[in-house]
């Protein structure tokens, strides 16, 4: 249901506007009104919870960096922090991607090598964060949509193309968190270090 508050308000208005009386109508109207009121109350409670989650997320020192990543808002950012746990536990982006189940594992047997399959054990919540951020980021034009369309042009179906983009999101978010800088469509300028000969 896309907009439960609108549906509930419409049902409540329709229940009060009826003029034809049918047997049991008063009971049905009462039930409908009660259900509509419960849906409206539940919708308001969900909005309050979203605000609380958003407020708690914004207390994190790198919340602005995480939220700058295309496809990640305060709710998904909070889910990322909870699912990932201590980010110091991941020495590099590859370990974070592996924890999210975005790195294929070898399925070699005997002389057969090079066979890869999806991992069996990984954090489904962490994978969900990166998948949803990738899925959301392809809606607008930009580097994420371009990368997705490139994968589709290479013959990948929708889900494998989104998973490839999700894996790329891990690398980008990792670099942003490491450097403590927000996402920008153009890469940062490299600083050249010279050594005396």
N, C-alpha and C positions, 0 to 999 in steps of 0.2 A: 504494500500500500504506500503510495508515494507521499501523500500529504494527509495523514490520519486526522489532524486537527480540522482540516477543511471538510473531510468526509463526515466527521462527527458533528461539526457545527451544522452542516447541511441536513443531516439526519434529524438532529434536534429541532431545527426550524420546520422541517417537513412534518414531524410528529405533532408539533403544536398547531400547525396550519390546517390540519384535516378537519373537514366539516361533515363527512359522511360517517355514520355510526354503523359499525358491524359488530356482531357478537364477539366478545373477547377483545375488542379494540382497545378498551381502556387498559387492559392488562398488557397488551402488546405495546401500546404507546408508552406505558410506564417503564417496561423493560427496555425499550429502545432509548428512552430518555436517560435511564440509569446507565446503560452501556455507553451512550454518547458522552455522558458526563465523566465516566471512568476513563474513556479514551482521552478526553481533553486533559484530565488530571494527570494521566500517565505521560502524555506528551509534554506537559509542563515540567514534570519530574525529570524526564529525560533531558530537557533543555537545561535544567539546573545542574544535573550531573555533568553534562558537557561543559558547562561554565566552570564547575569545580575542577574537572580534569584539565581544562585549558589553563586555569589559574595555577594549578600545581605544576603543570609542565613548564610554564613560563618562569618558574623559580629556578630551573636548571640553568647552570652557567652557560651552556652551549645551545639553549633552546632556539635562539635566533639563527644559529648556524644550521641546525637541523630543519627548522621551518623554512629556511631559504631554498631548500632542495625542492625542485618541482615535483608536485604530487604528494608532498608531505605537509599536513597542517598540524594544528596542536593535538588533535585526538590521535592521529597516526604517529605523530612524534612521541607522544606519551607512551603509546603501545610499543614503539621501537625501544625506548629507554627501559621499559619493563621487560620486554622479551630478550634484549641483549644483555641486560644486567651490567656488570662492571666491564666497561669497554677496554680496560687495561688487560683483560683476560685474552684479548685477541691481538697477537703480535703484529698482524698485518691484515690487509683487506681480504686476502685469500682465506684466512682462518674464519673471518666473519661470514664470508660467502659460503664456506663449508658448513658452518653452524646453521645457516639459513637453508641449506640443501640446494644451493645454486651451483655447486661444483660436481660434475659427473665423476663417478668412481669407476675404477677399472673392473671389468668382469672377464678377466683372462682365464683361459682353461687350456692346459697342455701347451700345444704349439700355437694356439690361437691367441694373438695379442692385439691390443688396440681396441678391444670391445669396451664401450663405456655404457653405463646405465645410471639412472637417477639413484641418489643415495637412499638407503632405507631408514636411517636414523638422523633426524635433524629437528630443529625447532620449527614447528609449523607456524607458530605465531610470528617468528622472525621472518620466515619466508612470506607470510601473508603481508607483512609491512612492505617489503620490497616489491612484491607482486602488485599490490594495490597502488603503490606510489608510481610504478612504471605504467600501469594501466591508466591511471589518472593523467599522467604527464603527456600521453600521446594525443590528448584531446586538442591541445593548442599547438600551433606551429612553433617550431624551435628545434634544437638539437635532438631532443628525445624523440619527437615525431619523425624526424629525418632518419635517425638510427633505426627506428621501428620499421619504417617504410623500406629501408635498405635491406633489412632482414627478410621482409615479405618478398621483395624483388629477387632475393636469393633462393626463394622457394619455400621458406619457412611458413607454416601455418600461423594463425593468430597467437595461440598460446605459447609455442616455442619462441616466437619473436618477442613476446612480452617477457618471457623468462630470460631471454638474452639481454633485454634492456634492464631487467631487474638486477641481473648480475653486474651490469655496468653501473647501475645506481649504487651498488655496494662500494665499488671502487671510488666513485665520485664522493659519496658521503664520507667514506673513510678519509680521503684526502682533505675534505673540508674540515672534519673534526680534528685531524692531525695538525693542520695549519691554523685552525681556529679562525676561519674566514667564511663569509657567506658565499653562496653559489652565484656565479656570474656566467653568462653565455660565452664569454671569451676567456681563455685560460690566462692565469696571471703571468706577468712578465717574469722571465727567468733572470736571476741575478748571477752574473758571471763572477767567479772567484778566480783570481790569478795568484799564482805562487811565484815567489822570487826564485830565479835560477841560480 
